[in-house]
Amino acid sequence: MIAPASAHAQATQAAQVAADSGNTAWVLISSALVLLMTMPGLTLFYGGLVRTKNFLSVMVQVGAIASAVSILWVLCGYALAFGPATNGWLGAGAWMLKGSQDLLRSGTDISERTFALFQMTFAAITPALMVGAWVDRARFGWVVGFSVLWSLIVYAPVAHWIWGGGWLASALGTLDFAGGIVVHTTAGVSALIVALLLGNRQGFPRTLMLPHSPSLTMAGAALLWVGWFGFNGGSALAASDDAASAIINTHLGASTAALAWLLIERIKVGKPTSVGFATGAIAGLATVTPAAGFISAGGAIMLGAIGAAACFPMILLIKHKLEIDDSLDVFAVHGVGGIVGSLLLAVFASTALGGNGYAAGMGMASQIGAQLVGVLAVALWSGLATVLIAKLVALAFPMRVSEDDEREGLDLSSHGERAWEMD
């Protein structure tokens, strides 16, 4: 009879033998690249767009959200999102990744813990994307409390519905290669709802609130761009041609959208700007993400151009026509980009357009239907749950800082520090 310790060692060794070291290494590297997107990429991108007096508050919020959600992911989030599918709505795995050291992730040749690590970085960046909607005015305690609950109530179920064998994927065939629905639609719709609940910043829209450092925004966008190779390429879960294709498509989508944004700016406002280039690149990345592994390089270029053409006017609609203070355009860029890419995936996946084709029994029309139902269901759930979570957390922590604190800036009023000491 084998002693328990020996049995455990043999099981672990068997898992290690079965796991592909090259694929494991690629997913581990991709995990680091996605974390690079969050800290420091997102912090610099958003931080450069706000006024000087709120720069540190953005960095602290993003860091605190990523840290808290990462811990929660290991405790129970991963089990809810990627545990065995039992009812189509939530997973039923073990908490604290119990037993995962002896397992391979089903359908892959990487370990369960490697997969859990990669998905943890997605769970961390998704609520952090919403920081751009509430900068300058949201209370820190509310931000952390809301983001933690949101990751469990919105993100984890949606991840299960599409990536964890839940009802959208299994019953309808909804596709999302790397997060157009799971990441960008959830965060974009929720960000817009929070902006409405919080109300506008003091002075908006009459007062110009210009970015204090476009150079930091450009640096942050560059880090996001590079990190996105892990975001999309890593979603192939193997160091394969599929990963290479996803990365090429990611780069082409971003490149096309960034240049298209500059052209639109040149026509509309007279000058192409660095912030426009950065914003266009992010719009292209968000748009190509759901389709990156299913389309051709030509499809990626088309998606990049369409993403810029869709997101640019949406910023004008949200901020100037509707006067909703989604401060850093989370919905207009991430939400709209992710939604457009998720819907057009069904078109550009066609083999006639160089794509990978459709699953058995699916065609372009049925895939469009599956994508539309997926986007609508996720958007509706995100919006309703966001209202409930925001109001619930506000019972303990008011959503918004005082008028005096807002005028002083959150760096000093919330954190007692200044980003820059000017002599």
C-alpha positions in Angstrom: 0.0 0.0 0.0 1.4 3.4 -1.0 1.8 5.9 1.8 -0.3 9.1 1.4 2.7 11.3 1.0 4.1 9.0 -1.7 0.8 8.9 -3.5 0.7 12.7 -3.5 4.2 12.9 -4.8 3.5 10.5 -7.6 0.3 12.3 -8.6 2.1 15.6 -8.7 4.9 14.1 -10.8 2.4 12.6 -13.2 0.8 16.0 -13.6 4.2 17.6 -14.2 5.0 15.0 -16.8 1.7 15.5 -18.6 2.0 19.3 -18.6 3.7 20.8 -21.6 6.6 23.0 -20.3 6.7 25.2 -23.3 3.0 26.0 -23.2 3.2 26.4 -19.4 6.1 28.9 -19.8 4.1 30.9 -22.4 1.0 31.2 -20.2 3.2 32.2 -17.2 4.8 34.9 -19.3 1.4 36.0 -20.6 0.2 36.3 -17.0 3.1 38.6 -16.2 2.2 40.7 -19.4 -1.4 41.1 -18.3 -0.3 42.2 -14.9 2.0 44.7 -16.6 -1.1 46.1 -18.3 -2.7 46.8 -14.9 0.4 47.9 -13.0 2.0 50.1 -14.4 0.2 50.3 -17.8 -3.3 51.2 -16.7 -2.1 53.5 -13.8 0.0 55.6 -16.1 -2.6 55.7 -18.9 -5.3 56.9 -16.6 -3.0 58.9 -14.3 -1.8 61.0 -17.2 -5.3 61.8 -18.2 -6.4 63.3 -14.8 -5.4 66.5 -13.2 -2.3 66.7 -11.2 -4.1 66.7 -7.8 -5.7 63.3 -8.5 -2.8 61.4 -10.1 -1.8 59.3 -7.0 -5.4 58.5 -6.2 -5.7 56.7 -9.5 -2.6 54.7 -8.9 -3.7 53.7 -5.4 -7.2 52.7 -6.6 -5.9 50.5 -9.4 -3.3 48.9 -7.1 -5.8 48.3 -4.3 -8.4 46.8 -6.6 -6.0 44.5 -8.3 -4.6 43.3 -5.0 -8.0 42.8 -3.3 -9.5 41.0 -6.3 -6.4 38.7 -6.7 -6.8 37.5 -3.1 -10.6 37.0 -3.5 -9.9 35.2 -6.8 -7.9 32.5 -5.0 -10.3 32.3 -2.1 -13.5 31.7 -4.1 -13.6 33.7 -7.4 -11.9 31.0 -9.5 -14.2 28.3 -8.2 -17.2 30.4 -9.1 -15.9 31.2 -12.6 -14.1 28.0 -13.6 -15.2 25.3 -11.3 -17.1 22.3 -12.8 -20.2 23.5 -14.6 -23.3 22.1 -12.9 -26.2 24.5 -13.6 -24.8 26.8 -16.3 -24.7 29.8 -14.0 -21.9 29.3 -11.6 -19.0 26.9 -11.1 -18.8 24.5 -8.2 -15.0 24.1 -7.7 -13.1 23.9 -4.4 -12.1 27.1 -2.7 -8.5 28.2 -2.2 -7.5 26.2 -5.3 -7.6 23.1 -3.1 -6.2 20.1 -5.0 -5.3 22.0 -8.1 -1.6 21.1 -7.8 -2.4 17.6 -9.0 -4.6 18.5 -12.0 -4.3 19.6 -15.6 -6.9 22.1 -16.8 -9.4 20.2 -18.9 -8.9 20.5 -22.6 -5.3 21.9 -22.2 -1.9 20.6 -21.3 -1.1 23.2 -18.7 -1.7 22.8 -15.0 -4.9 24.0 -13.2 -2.8 26.5 -11.2 -1.2 27.9 -14.3 -4.6 28.5 -15.8 -5.9 30.0 -12.5 -3.0 32.4 -12.4 -3.6 33.6 -15.9 -7.3 34.1 -15.3 -6.5 35.9 -12.0 -4.8 38.6 -14.0 -7.9 39.1 -16.1 -10.1 39.2 -13.0 -7.8 41.9 -11.5 -7.7 44.2 -14.5 -11.4 44.1 -15.3 -12.7 46.1 -12.3 -9.6 48.3 -12.5 -10.7 49.5 -15.9 -13.7 51.1 -14.3 -11.5 53.5 -12.3 -11.5 55.8 -15.3 -15.3 56.5 -14.9 -15.2 57.8 -11.4 -11.8 59.6 -11.1 -11.6 62.8 -9.1 -14.7 62.2 -7.0 -15.2 58.6 -5.8 -14.5 57.7 -2.1 -11.6 55.2 -1.8 -13.5 52.9 0.7 -16.4 52.7 -1.7 -14.2 52.0 -4.7 -12.6 49.0 -3.0 -15.8 47.6 -1.6 -17.7 48.0 -4.8 -14.9 46.5 -6.9 -14.6 43.4 -4.7 -18.3 42.6 -4.7 -18.5 43.4 -8.4 -15.8 40.9 -9.2 -17.8 38.2 -7.5 -21.3 39.2 -8.6 -20.7 40.4 -12.1 -17.3 39.2 -13.4 -17.1 35.6 -12.0 -20.6 34.6 -13.3 -20.1 36.1 -16.7 -16.7 34.4 -17.0 -18.4 31.1 -16.2 -21.2 31.7 -18.7 -18.8 32.1 -21.6 -15.4 30.6 -20.6 -16.3 28.2 -17.9 -18.8 26.0 -19.8 -21.9 28.0 -18.8 -25.1 28.6 -20.6 -24.1 31.2 -23.1 -21.3 29.0 -24.5 -22.8 25.6 -24.1 -26.4 26.4 -25.1 -26.0 29.2 -27.6 -22.4 29.0 -28.9 -21.5 32.6 -27.9 -17.8 33.2 -28.5 -15.3 35.5 -26.9 -11.6 34.8 -27.5 -10.1 37.0 -24.9 -12.6 39.3 -23.2 -14.7 41.5 -25.5 -17.8 40.4 -23.5 -16.3 39.1 -20.3 -14.0 42.0 -19.7 -14.9 45.0 -21.8 -18.6 44.8 -22.0 -19.0 44.1 -18.3 -16.6 46.9 -17.3 -17.8 49.4 -19.9 -21.5 49.1 -19.0 -20.9 49.1 -15.3 -18.6 52.1 -15.6 -21.4 54.1 -17.4 -23.9 53.1 -14.7 -21.5 54.3 -11.9 -20.9 57.6 -13.7 -24.6 58.2 -13.7 -25.0 57.2 -10.1 -22.1 59.4 -8.9 -23.0 62.5 -10.9 -20.7 64.8 -12.8 -17.4 66.3 -11.4 -17.6 69.9 -10.2 -17.5 72.1 -13.2 -18.3 69.4 -15.8 -19.0 70.0 -18.7 -18.4 73.8 -18.6 -14.8 73.6 -17.3 -12.0 72.1 -19.3 -10.3 69.3 -17.4 -7.3 68.7 -19.5 -4.8 65.8 -19.0 -2.0 66.9 -16.8 0.6 64.6 -18.6 -0.1 63.3 -22.1 3.5 61.9 -21.9 2.5 59.5 -19.1 -0.6 58.6 -20.9 1.4 57.7 -24.0 3.8 55.6 -21.8 0.9 53.8 -20.2 -0.7 53.1 -23.6 2.6 51.6 -24.8 2.7 49.3 -21.8 -0.9 48.3 -22.4 -0.2 47.6 -26.0 2.7 45.4 -25.3 0.9 43.7 -22.4 -2.1 43.0 -24.6 0.1 40.5 -26.5 -0.2 38.3 -23.4 -3.8 39.2 -22.9 -4.8 37.9 -26.4 -1.9 35.7 -27.3 -2.0 34.0 -23.9 -5.7 33.2 -24.4 -4.6 30.5 -26.9 -3.3 28.7 -23.8 -0.4 27.3 -25.9 2.8 28.6 -27.5 1.3 27.9 -30.9 0.4 29.3 -34.3 -3.0 30.3 -32.8 -1.1 32.5 -30.3 1.0 34.0 -33.0 -2.1 34.8 -35.1 -3.8 36.4 -32.1 -0.8 38.6 -31.4 -0.5 39.6 -35.1 -4.2 40.5 -35.1 -3.9 42.4 -31.8 -1.0 44.5 -33.2 -2.7 45.2 -36.5 -6.0 46.2 -34.8 -4.2 48.6 -32.5 -2.1 50.1 -35.2 -5.0 50.6 -37.6 -7.2 52.2 -34.9 -4.5 54.5 -33.7 -3.8 55.8 -37.2 -7.5 56.1 -38.0 -8.1 58.1 -34.8 -5.3 60.5 -35.8 -7.0 61.0 -39.1 -10.4 61.6 -37.5 -8.9 64.1 -35.2 -7.1 65.9 -38.0 -10.5 66.2 -39.8 -12.6 67.1 -36.8 -10.3 69.2 -34.6 -7.5 70.2 -36.9 -4.6 68.4 -35.2 -3.7 64.8 -34.4 -2.8 64.5 -30.7 -0.8 62.1 -28.6 -3.8 61.4 -26.4 -5.8 60.6 -29.5 -3.2 58.2 -30.7 -3.2 56.4 -27.3 -7.0 56.4 -27.1 -7.3 55.1 -30.6 -4.8 52.3 -29.9 -6.8 51.2 -26.8 -10.1 51.3 -28.8 -8.5 49.1 -31.5 -7.2 46.6 -28.9 -10.6 46.4 -27.2 -12.4 45.9 -30.5 -10.1 43.1 -31.8 -9.8 41.3 -28.5 -13.0 39.1 -28.7 -12.1 38.0 -32.3 -8.3 37.9 -32.2 -8.1 34.1 -32.4 -10.9 33.6 -34.9 -10.1 36.1 -37.7 -7.5 36.8 -40.4 -5.0 39.7 -40.4 -7.2 41.5 -42.9 -10.2 41.1 -40.6 -8.1 42.6 -37.8 -7.3 45.7 -39.9 -10.9 46.1 -40.7 -11.9 45.7 -37.0 -9.3 48.3 -36.0 -10.7 50.9 -38.4 -14.3 50.1 -37.4 -13.4 50.3 -33.8 -12.0 53.8 -34.2 -15.0 54.9 -36.3 -17.4 53.6 -33.6 -15.6 54.8 -30.4 -14.7 58.3 -31.5 -18.3 59.6 -32.0 -19.4 57.7 -28.9 -17.2 59.9 -26.8 -18.8 62.9 -28.3 -22.3 61.5 -27.7 -21.7 60.5 -24.0 -19.8 63.6 -22.9 -21.1 66.4 -25.1 -24.6 65.4 -26.1 -25.7 63.5 -23.1 -23.3 65.2 -20.7 -22.6 62.0 -18.7 -19.2 62.3 -17.0 -17.7 59.0 -17.8 -14.5 60.8 -17.1 -11.9 58.8 -19.0 -14.3 57.3 -21.6 -14.4 53.8 -20.2 -17.8 52.9 -21.8 -17.1 54.8 -25.1 -13.7 53.1 -25.6 -13.7 49.8 -23.8 -17.4 49.1 -23.7 -18.3 50.1 -27.2 -15.1 48.6 -28.6 -15.7 45.3 -26.9 -19.3 45.2 -28.0 -18.6 46.1 -31.6 -15.8 43.5 -31.8 -17.9 40.8 -30.2 -20.7 41.3 -32.7 -18.5 41.6 -35.8 -16.6 38.5 -34.8 -19.5 36.6 -36.3 -18.8 38.3 -39.7 -15.1 38.2 -39.9 -14.8 34.6 -38.6 -16.2 33.5 -42.0 -13.8 31.5 -44.1 -14.8 33.7 -47.1 -13.1 36.6 -45.2 -10.1 34.5 -44.1 -11.4 33.6 -40.7 -11.4 30.2 -39.0 -15.0 29.4 -39.8 -17.9 28.4 -37.5 -18.6 25.5 -35.2 -20.7 22.6 -36.5 -24.3 23.6 -37.0 -23.4 27.3 -36.9 -23.3 29.9 -39.7 -22.9 33.6 -39.9 -26.5 34.4 -39.1 -26.7 32.0 -36.2 -23.4 33.2 -34.8 -24.5 36.8 -35.0 -27.6 35.8 -33.0 -25.5 34.0 -30.4 -23.2 37.0 -30.1 -26.1 39.5 -29.8 -27.8 37.5 -27.1 -24.5 37.2 -25.2 -23.8 40.9 -25.4 -27.4 41.9 -24.4 -27.6 39.4 -21.5 -24.2 40.4 -20.1 -24.9 44.1 -20.5 -28.2 43.8 -18.7 -26.8 41.7 -15.9 -23.9 44.1 -15.5 -26.1 47.2 -15.4 -28.6 45.8 -12.9 -26.0 44.2 -10.6 -24.0 47.4 -10.6 -26.9 49.5 -9.4 -27.5 47.0 -6.5 -23.8 46.7 -5.5 -23.2 50.4 -5.7 -26.2 51.2 -3.5 -25.3 48.4 -1.0 -21.7 49.5 -0.5 -22.9 53.1 -0.2 -24.7 52.1 3.0 -21.3 51.6 4.6 -19.1 54.0 2.5 -20.6 57.1 0.8 -19.9 56.9 -2.9 -18.6 60.4 -3.3 -16.1 62.6 -1.4 -17.2 66.0 -0.1 -17.1 69.1 -2.3 -14.1 70.5 -0.3 -12.2 67.2 -0.7 -13.0 67.2 -4.4 -11.7 70.7 -4.9 -8.6 69.9 -2.9 -7.9 66.8 -4.9 -8.0 63.2 -3.8 -4.3 62.8 -3.6 -4.2 65.1 -0.5 -7.8 64.6 0.9 -7.8 60.8 0.6 -4.2 59.8 0.8 -2.3 62.7 2.4 0.3 62.9 -0.4 1.2 64.9 -3.5 2.3 63.3 -6.7 4.5 66.2 -7.6 6.2 68.7 -5.3 6.6 72.0 -7.2 9.2 74.4 -5.7 
